[in-house]
Each structure stands twice: as structure tokens, then as C-alpha cells.
């Protein structure tokens, strides 16, 4: 047994760095992967003096969407299916044929763009019951958002010849001015 | 040319790795309610995670059912709460934000599909009273392209 010239063989650890790099990248990715998605809304400001928000508007300017406790959707008093709502809302918001029972069209000045003729005063009043299911409510919100998004997209295509997605930030702002989202939510009713 | 000694590189990266592992698990809130958020087609991504605070509404997990029942409950941070607690929660969340981010604070409502609107409306009213007006109905993207 020659004790002198024994060397402990060294493990090749040059790949440890790479392995831990891979782990590091994995954790980096998973941390940011969990981004939240959803429908954004801005709530109206709370005014303690105003007891009930009353919608002061002419009847032609208001579209009442009611979701009752049986999760049935009523649009302007008529029972409809949820997938019909988008087209009804689009027709209501844009009023393409200038009908009498649809919102009045007025001149409106979009800051930075100019004057357009649009239905500034339209209001979509979304009413729910306290026992309406959240799922139905959400789908209604989704359809209404879709109506606005499609109208903005169509307007962008007609005005700037590109879809809303491809427009510059300013152009998107004009489109949002043209079809500003006006969804009002009253207190749910308890029947 | 003298070679750079890289023998400490793995250790260095390991410590960064451990840091990230810690951070990932620490930020998670232990969910005490069950919920499946609805699916939509028009949903957007929330840009900045640091601006978002969550409110969970759903039926309590199995281990809490004996004492709480199955009626939907609100969870703020780590515990069950009533609607009245939202005001303090919002104030506390807002306090923990840097000054310039405060106006952009967002509340994400993670609500179970089956929950009735009454509780959601109460929460929304509480948010308005606490003047946290930017909110998001949390949802996932619908898979099929309808």
C-alpha cells in the first residue's frame, strides 16, 4: 500500500452551473407565468349624498338589460338568449339606421381627432337580481364588451384602414372616444 | 493569460436559485375557498402584478365546511372575512404600495361561477365606498374560438 501518491479523484463539477441555471430559468418563468386575466371595469364613484342613482335619460337612449333570478336575460323587455345580446347591443350602440327608438345621434368632439356623429348619450343599464348566478352576469358583461370591441374595430377599419389591435395608442383612444363604454349598473333588485 | 476561477459560480447561481424558490412560495396565498372563474372571450391581461390585490369569493374548502357550511364566503389575504372588512383591506393594501402607484391600484375579484350576485354586489359597493374603483372580474380565456 503506497500511501504517498494517492490522489482523491475530483468530480467534474463544470456542469453544475448549467444545471442550476436551468433550474433558475424554470423558476423565473413559473413566477411570472401566473398572470391574472379578466374583464376590467371602472366602478362609479361613491357619493353618500345621492341615495339612488337615477338614470335621467330619455327612453330611446336607454337599453335595459335585466338578468333575473332564473338567469334569463331580458333586453328591452324581451326575453333573449345570451348569444343574441351582442348583435342587439351593437345595433343599439351604433344605431346605423337612425331609428326613432334607438339612441339619438349627436355631434361629439373627440379631443385630438375632430367632430364625429355618434350616440353620445346612450346608456346600457345592466340590472341583476340578488340571486342571479355570477356566471350569467359575467357572460352578459363579456357580450357587452364584445359589442364595444367589435364596433371599435369596425370603426378603426373604416377610418384608419387597420384593425383596432394594429392602431397606434392615439387612434385607439379615438376609437374609445367614438364608442365609449357606458354600462350602468343599478342596485340589484330583490323581488 | 491567467484563467478566471469559476469554481464558485455554481454556488452563486444556487443562491440566486434559492432566492427565487423562496419568493415563489412565499407570495402565494393559501386559498381557503374553492372557485372556478368563468371563461370569456374579451378578457385582457393585467399588466402589473404589484398593482393588483385579490378578493376571493367561493364556497369554503372541505376542512372548513363543518364550522362554516357551504355558503359562499369572502377571503381576504389568508382569512375569511365579512364585507365590512373590505374597507380596511383596501386601505392596508393601498398603504403598502409606493405613492406613485396608488392611483392605479386594481382589485381583482376571483369569484366562483355559481356564486349569486348579491354577495358580489355587496363587495362592489364596499369597494366603491373605499374608493377602489379599478376592478377586474377575473376570468380565463375561452379555449375554443367561438
Interface residues (C-beta under 8 A of the other chain):
Chain A: X13 X16 X17 X20 X21 X23 X24 X27 X28 X30 X31 X32 X35 X36 X37 X38 X39 X40 X41 X42 X43 X44 X45 X46 X67 X128 X129 X130 X131 X132 X133 X134 X135 X137 X138 X139 X141 X142 X145 X146 X149 X185 X187 X188
Chain B: X6 X7 X9 X10 X13 X14 X16 X17 X20 X21 X23 X24 X37 X38 X40 X41 X42 X43 X44 X45 X46 X49 X52 X54 X106 X108 X109 X111 X112 X113 X114 X115 X116 X117 X118 X120 X121 X124 X125 X127 X128 X129 X131 X133 X134 X135 X136 X137 X138 X139 X140 X141
